[in-house]
Amino acid sequence: MGASADKEQTRYELLEAAGQLFAEHGYDGTSTRAIAEKAQVNLGGIHYHFGGKEQLYVETFRHACRDEQDSSEQEGLLADFLAKTTTRRPVDIAKLIHKMVSVDFRDFLEPNDEDWRVRLLMRELYQPSSAMSELIQQVFKPKHTRWMQVYRIVKPEASEETIHQWAFLVGSTIVFYLSSTPWVCQLLGRESLDAPFFDNVTAMISRCLIQLLDLPLPKELR
């Protein structure tokens, strides 16, 4: 039990150290040695826990996005819905969309003191690293594919381009607020954007997604 806890703690320390350094210097500008030194972990610990720098980078993104928890939760929501082959009411699909939006937005848009997470995401978006392809395949494509699957449940005849565009609406809203919060605060005359503000954003994007599919709004979104 103690050894297992120590391993998890070491892994956590490496992810935290890697996240801060990758956010500051980028993927190509950060060495595994620097990460190990910052985490106060033997260099071999990176190979043991992650296999190498590229997979450490991918796992750092999962850590920054809380993807381990969120992906599991979204997969569970979608799997539970798909299992109900005889009771797929339009309003139930709308509720599923709202729940999935809430999962995606929960950790990104709630106030967070760990600004390295935001800087890491923004750096990769605006200055893609040599690990971009692997990052897309392992972290972002599975999430995007789940959203596309939801659209196909309602409109299986839709074109791939339309489905992609609908699925991008969630991520594009998240990116907007991550990158533009100071501008939004200035425009609104606020010092910060709090949890109730982001609750309203979550509800609004849920309504948009649901109405674009011509589904009825659940009563909690009316």
Long-range contacts (C-beta under 8 A, 24 or more apart in sequence): 7-49, 10-39, 10-41, 10-45, 10-49, 11-49, 13-39, 13-40, 13-41, 14-39, 14-41, 14-45, 14-46, 14-49, 14-50, 14-56, 15-56, 15-59, 15-60, 15-63, 16-63, 17-41, 18-56, 18-57, 18-60, 19-60, 19-63, 19-64, 19-116, 19-117, 19-120, 20-116, 22-57, 22-60, 22-120, 22-123, 23-116, 23-117, 23-119, 23-120, 23-123, 24-116, 24-119, 26-123, 26-127, 26-129, 27-53, 27-57, 27-124, 27-129, 27-130, 27-131, 28-129, 28-130, 32-56, 54-131, 54-134, 55-134, 57-129, 57-131, 57-134, 57-135, 58-131, 58-134, 58-135, 58-138, 58-139, 60-120, 61-120, 61-121, 61-124, 61-135, 61-139, 62-139, 64-116, 64-117, 64-120, 64-121, 65-107, 65-108, 65-117, 65-121, 65-139, 66-106, 66-107, 67-139, 67-143, 70-103, 70-104, 70-106, 70-107, 71-142, 71-143, 73-103, 74-100, 74-103, 74-104, 74-143, 74-146, 75-146, 77-103, 78-146, 78-149, 78-150, 88-153, 90-154, 90-215, 90-216, 91-215, 91-216, 91-218, 93-150, 93-153, 93-154, 93-213, 93-215, 94-210, 94-213, 94-215, 94-216, 94-217, 94-218, 94-221, 95-218, 96-150, 97-150, 97-206, 97-209, 97-210, 97-213, 97-215, 98-203, 98-206, 98-210, 98-218, 98-220, 98-221, 100-146, 100-147, 100-150, 101-170, 101-202, 101-205, 101-206, 101-209, 102-202, 102-206, 104-143, 104-170, 104-171, 104-174, 105-170, 105-174, 105-198, 105-201, 105-202, 105-205, 108-174, 108-177, 108-178, 109-174, 109-177, 109-178, 109-198, 109-201, 109-202, 110-195, 110-198, 111-192, 111-193, 111-194, 111-195, 118-178, 121-175, 121-178, 122-178, 122-179, 125-175, 125-179, 140-171, 144-168, 144-171, 151-213, 154-213, 154-214, 154-215, 155-213, 166-209, 166-212, 166-213, 169-205, 169-208, 169-209, 170-205, 170-209, 173-201, 173-205, 177-201
